[in-house]
Amino acid sequence: MTISKEVRIGLLVAIAGVIFFAGFSFLKGSDVFSSESEFYCYYPSVDGLQKSSIVQVKGINIGQVADMELAGEKGVKVILSIHNSVKIPEGTIANLASSDLLGTKVIRLDMGKGPATMPAKSVLESKKDGSMVDKLSGELTPRLEELKGTIIAFNQALNNVNALVGDENQKAITGAIQSLKATSDNLAHLSAAIDKESGQISSILRNANSVTANLAKSNDTVQRILSNTSRITGQLANAPIQKTLADLQKTTAQLQSIMDKINNNQGSLGMFINNKDAYNNLNNSLKSITNLTDDLKARPSRYINVSVFGGKKKD
């Protein structure tokens, strides 16, 4: 039996159509080779929910959204296509929830605890969960209110401080801050200078430690010196200082009397000191004696004549 070319082309087209439909259904998450049951749920709105959106139970995909249509006062009717292998117990709730922060919607089934299972085409109790952004906003709103109250209180405190601190006080505070800055700069310069001289300071400290050690070693000697000093001080305290001073004053008075007599030409010494002729005569006598001594040294034979055998005398 011969199959015509047209029949073969028709069969290839039909097979290609089946393969395309099966591939498209597979890409949407449908299992072409397994049967599915339909269930219904109603929502006031289905923002973000699309056909072929995933139906999950505890994070596992068990079906998809087959279709959506308006249902009047009931809102939007959503038709769920769920694998027959999954049994839906009574009391199951279909939650319209967000799967990520981008707002992608899924139907999450919270399985009920009833012993009986719900037949196909049953209406599931529906619930719409808030998005993650809504939940985050709900959690942040009270905190934002608290923060707002804190900012208002802080602003009031600043206003009170500004009211309390007048212009003069503000100038004083500014001056104090500038003084503190200048003091800090001076301390920084001092610290730098000390750091540069740290070697010399260390040497001085070592010398001071050495001196202290030497003083500690010489403690007995210092004690003896202090003891001797104390004894000498005691002897000075017991000495007749008043009598000595009186004698010194008496001697000074006598010496002053002698000097007065000398100045007044009283006595031989006074007359000699104050008589210019006596001074000149004495000076001339000393010159004559000096000349005679010099001549004696130069010509001793003139003054001394020694004869061994009795020679003639010379004039």
TABELQUI-V64140 format. One record per backbone hydrogen bond with DSSP energy under -1.0 kcal/mol. NH is the residue of the N-H (numbers start at 0). CO is the residue of the C=O. If there is no record, write none. Layout:
nh=NH co=CO
nh=NH co=CO
This chain:
nh=7 co=3
nh=8 co=4
nh=9 co=5
nh=10 co=6
nh=11 co=7
nh=12 co=8
nh=13 co=9
nh=14 co=10
nh=15 co=11
nh=16 co=12
nh=17 co=13
nh=18 co=14
nh=19 co=15
nh=20 co=16
nh=21 co=17
nh=22 co=18
nh=23 co=19
nh=24 co=20
nh=25 co=21
nh=26 co=22
nh=27 co=23
nh=28 co=25
nh=29 co=24
nh=33 co=30
nh=36 co=81
nh=38 co=79
nh=39 co=121
nh=40 co=77
nh=42 co=75
nh=48 co=45
nh=51 co=64
nh=52 co=49
nh=54 co=62
nh=55 co=106
nh=56 co=59
nh=59 co=56
nh=61 co=54
nh=62 co=54
nh=63 co=80
nh=64 co=52
nh=65 co=78
nh=66 co=78
nh=68 co=76
nh=70 co=74
nh=73 co=70
nh=74 co=71
nh=75 co=42
nh=76 co=68
nh=77 co=40
nh=78 co=66
nh=79 co=38
nh=80 co=63
nh=81 co=36
nh=82 co=61
nh=83 co=34
nh=85 co=82
nh=89 co=115
nh=91 co=88
nh=92 co=109
nh=93 co=124
nh=94 co=107
nh=95 co=126
nh=96 co=105
nh=98 co=103
nh=102 co=99
nh=105 co=96
nh=106 co=53
nh=107 co=94
nh=108 co=55
nh=109 co=92
nh=113 co=89
nh=117 co=87
nh=120 co=37
nh=123 co=39
nh=126 co=93
nh=128 co=95
nh=134 co=130
nh=135 co=131
nh=136 co=132
nh=137 co=133
nh=138 co=134
nh=139 co=135
nh=140 co=136
nh=143 co=139
nh=144 co=140
nh=145 co=141
nh=146 co=142
nh=147 co=143
nh=148 co=144
nh=149 co=145
nh=150 co=146
nh=151 co=147
nh=152 co=148
nh=153 co=149
nh=154 co=150
nh=155 co=151
nh=156 co=152
nh=157 co=153
nh=158 co=154
nh=159 co=155
nh=160 co=156
nh=161 co=157
nh=162 co=158
nh=163 co=159
nh=164 co=160
nh=169 co=165
nh=170 co=166
nh=171 co=167
nh=172 co=168
nh=173 co=169
nh=174 co=170
nh=175 co=171
nh=176 co=172
nh=177 co=173
nh=178 co=174
nh=179 co=175
nh=180 co=176
nh=181 co=177
nh=182 co=178
nh=183 co=179
nh=184 co=180
nh=185 co=181
nh=186 co=182
nh=187 co=183
nh=188 co=184
nh=189 co=185
nh=190 co=186
nh=191 co=187
nh=192 co=188
nh=193 co=189
nh=194 co=190
nh=195 co=191
nh=196 co=192
nh=200 co=196
nh=201 co=197
nh=202 co=198
nh=203 co=199
nh=204 co=200
nh=205 co=201
nh=206 co=202
nh=207 co=203
nh=208 co=204
nh=209 co=205
nh=210 co=206
nh=211 co=207
nh=212 co=208
nh=213 co=209
nh=214 co=210
nh=215 co=211
nh=216 co=212
nh=217 co=213
nh=218 co=215
nh=221 co=217
nh=222 co=218
nh=223 co=219
nh=224 co=220
nh=225 co=221
nh=226 co=222
nh=227 co=223
nh=228 co=224
nh=229 co=225
nh=230 co=226
nh=231 co=227
nh=232 co=228
nh=233 co=229
nh=234 co=230
nh=235 co=231
nh=236 co=232
nh=237 co=233
nh=240 co=238
nh=243 co=239
nh=244 co=240
nh=245 co=241
nh=246 co=242
nh=247 co=243
nh=248 co=244
nh=249 co=245
nh=250 co=246
nh=251 co=247
nh=252 co=248
nh=253 co=249
nh=254 co=250
nh=255 co=251
nh=256 co=252
nh=257 co=253
nh=258 co=254
nh=259 co=255
nh=260 co=256
nh=261 co=257
nh=262 co=258
nh=263 co=259
nh=264 co=261
nh=265 co=260
nh=270 co=266
nh=271 co=267
nh=272 co=268
nh=273 co=269
nh=274 co=270
nh=278 co=274
nh=279 co=275
nh=280 co=276
nh=281 co=277
nh=282 co=278
nh=283 co=279
nh=284 co=280
nh=285 co=281
nh=286 co=282
nh=287 co=283
nh=288 co=284
nh=289 co=285
nh=290 co=286
nh=291 co=287
nh=292 co=288
nh=293 co=289
nh=294 co=290
nh=295 co=291
nh=296 co=292
nh=297 co=293
nh=298 co=294
nh=301 co=298
nh=302 co=299
nh=303 co=299
